[in-house]
Amino acid sequence: MTWRAQDTFDVIKKAHIVTGHGGRDRMTKHLADKYANITRDALKLFKSYCSVCQEKNLASSCRRCRRSPILSHDFNSRGQVDLVDMQSKACGSYKWIMVYQCHLTKFVIIRPITTKRASEVAFPI
């Protein structure tokens, strides 16, 4: 009997399904008793083309980084404030730069401030 590439594919597919779409190491452990010359690269290649595994990886990666966007409907209804420390290059009493950005329009307002106290940062622009 001659061994064909199709036979190797069938063996890997069966091991992959039996292990519950297991990874390369689980398939290697399952196949080690019966087959000696199926490489880890072949198992990795098979797993990379499995559509069920691709969907499973996509779903798990989406769950980890799922973020909801910040929605704003009016100008300056939501914004972001950042304070830049300029104490080493102070201009008179101004030691900080406040940067405000509107989330809706990305409009930026920059203002020098003397301290980073809330009362000065929250002062109406």
PyMOL commands that set and color helices and strands:
alter all, ss='L'
color gray80, all
select helices_A, chain A and resi 5-18+24-31+40-49+51-64+87-89+118-121
alter helices_A, ss='H'
color red, helices_A
select strands_A, chain A and resi 79-85+96-102+108-113
alter strands_A, ss='S'
color yellow, strands_A
deselect
rebuild
show_as cartoon
